[in-house]
């Protein structure tokens, strides 16, 4: 975190990326993390969202189930269920975070939204790179297996060539027809 000239606190991408979780196959940020970045209380953020709920369809924001909260606790993402103060937290997708800028109309909200959007983009690029590297590794592994099989065949052929052929022994003596 650092302060800019306008006294607006700016977060680096790493700090933001640490607050992005994968839940239900979506990359999301929790209401508490967003409220921290915006410099407001979580309940204030949630009230603004509830007043404008039509702007947040299910692919922009969803509410955690009890099972998801338990998973977050078991994976040490949050210290305990009481971390949320008894309310199920809101999880915002990248589009939901972008929509927050129209609900929270402050300079800080605009600046934070830009930073968070950039962090989501960087995270997507990192994930894409990891997938590409994984695909390349599988490709190399496959080629190595092919080469291993070919080397085994070559060694068998070399061993056969090194072993002299067994010729039938000539019988000594006379044969009568």
C-alpha positions in Angstrom: 0.0 0.0 0.0 1.2 3.5 -0.7 -0.3 7.0 -0.7 -0.6 8.9 -3.9 -0.5 12.7 -4.2 -4.2 13.1 -3.8 -4.1 11.2 -0.5 -5.8 8.3 -2.1 -4.4 5.0 -0.9 -3.1 2.9 -3.8 -2.6 -0.9 -3.5 -0.2 -2.9 -5.6 -1.4 -5.7 -7.8 0.0 -8.4 -5.5 -2.0 -7.1 -2.5 -5.1 -7.2 -4.6 -4.4 -10.6 -6.1 -4.0 -12.1 -2.6 -7.7 -11.1 -2.1 -8.9 -12.9 -5.2 -10.2 -16.4 -4.6 -11.6 -19.1 -6.9 -15.0 -20.1 -5.8 -17.6 -22.0 -7.9 -15.1 -21.9 -10.7 -15.1 -18.1 -10.7 -12.4 -15.7 -9.6 -14.0 -13.5 -7.0 -13.3 -10.9 -4.3 -15.2 -10.9 -1.0 -17.1 -7.9 0.2 -14.8 -7.6 3.2 -11.7 -7.4 1.1 -13.3 -4.9 -1.3 -14.5 -2.7 1.6 -11.0 -2.7 3.0 -9.6 -1.4 -0.4 -12.4 1.2 -0.7 -11.8 2.4 2.8 -15.4 1.8 4.0 -17.1 -0.7 6.3 -18.3 -4.0 4.8 -21.8 -3.2 5.9 -21.7 0.1 4.0 -20.6 -1.6 0.8 -23.3 -4.3 1.2 -26.0 -1.7 1.9 -25.0 0.1 -1.4 -25.2 -3.2 -3.2 -28.6 -4.1 -1.7 -30.0 -0.7 -2.7 -28.9 -1.3 -6.3 -29.3 -5.1 -6.4 -30.7 -5.0 -9.9 -27.2 -4.1 -11.1 -25.7 -7.3 -9.7 -27.1 -10.4 -11.5 -25.8 -13.8 -10.3 -22.8 -13.7 -12.7 -21.7 -10.4 -11.2 -22.2 -11.3 -7.5 -23.4 -14.2 -5.4 -23.9 -14.9 -1.7 -21.8 -17.7 0.0 -23.5 -20.8 1.1 -22.8 -22.3 4.5 -20.8 -25.0 2.9 -18.6 -22.5 1.1 -18.0 -20.6 4.3 -16.9 -23.8 6.0 -14.5 -24.5 3.1 -13.0 -21.1 3.5 -12.4 -21.7 7.2 -11.0 -25.2 6.6 -8.6 -23.9 4.0 -7.5 -21.1 6.3 -8.6 -18.4 3.9 -10.6 -16.9 6.8 -9.9 -17.5 10.6 -13.5 -18.5 11.5 -17.1 -18.3 10.6 -17.5 -15.3 13.0 -15.1 -13.4 10.7 -18.1 -12.5 8.6 -20.1 -11.3 11.6 -22.9 -13.8 11.2 -23.8 -12.6 7.7 -23.0 -14.6 4.6 -20.5 -12.7 2.5 -21.0 -11.4 -1.0 -18.6 -12.6 -3.6 -18.0 -10.3 -6.6 -16.7 -11.4 -10.0 -14.6 -9.1 -12.1 -17.8 -7.7 -13.7 -19.3 -7.2 -10.2 -16.3 -5.2 -9.1 -16.6 -3.1 -12.2 -20.3 -2.5 -11.5 -19.4 -1.3 -7.9 -17.8 1.8 -9.5 -21.3 2.9 -10.5 -22.7 2.2 -7.0 -19.8 3.7 -5.0 -19.2 7.1 -6.5 -16.0 8.3 -5.0 -12.6 9.1 -6.4 -11.1 6.3 -4.3 -13.8 3.8 -5.6 -12.9 4.7 -9.2 -9.1 4.3 -8.6 -9.5 1.1 -6.7 -11.8 -0.4 -9.4 -9.2 0.4 -12.0 -6.5 -1.3 -9.9 -8.6 -4.4 -9.2 -9.6 -4.8 -12.8 -5.9 -4.7 -13.8 -5.2 -7.3 -11.1 -7.9 -9.6 -12.5 -6.4 -9.2 -16.0 -2.8 -10.0 -14.7 -4.1 -13.0 -12.8 -5.9 -14.3 -16.0 -2.6 -13.9 -17.9 -0.7 -15.8 -15.2 -3.2 -18.6 -15.3 -3.1 -18.7 -19.1 0.7 -18.9 -19.1 0.6 -21.7 -16.6 -1.9 -23.6 -18.8 0.4 -23.1 -21.8 3.5 -24.3 -19.9 1.5 -27.3 -18.7 0.5 -28.2 -22.2 4.1 -27.9 -23.4 5.3 -30.1 -20.6 2.7 -32.8 -21.6 3.8 -32.5 -25.2 7.5 -33.0 -24.2 6.6 -35.9 -22.0 4.8 -37.6 -24.9 7.8 -37.0 -27.2 10.2 -38.4 -24.6 8.0 -41.5 -24.2 8.1 -42.0 -28.0 11.9 -41.6 -28.0 12.3 -43.9 -25.0 10.3 -46.6 -26.9 12.5 -46.0 -30.0 15.7 -46.2 -28.0 14.6 -49.5 -26.5 14.0 -50.9 -30.0 17.4 -49.7 -31.2 19.2 -51.3 -28.2 17.4 -54.6 -29.0 18.5 -54.5 -32.6 22.1 -53.7 -31.6 22.1 -56.6 -29.2 20.9 -58.9 -31.9 23.6 -57.6 -34.3 26.3 -58.1 -31.6 25.3 -61.7 -30.9 26.8 -63.8 -33.6 24.4 -66.1 -35.4 24.4 -69.7 -34.2 25.3 -71.9 -37.2 24.5 -75.6 -37.2 27.6 -77.6 -36.4 28.9 -79.8 -39.2 29.0 -83.5 -38.3 32.3 -85.1 -38.6 32.5 -88.5 -40.2 31.0 -90.4 -43.0 27.4 -90.8 -43.7 26.1 -93.7 -45.7 23.2 -93.2 -48.0 
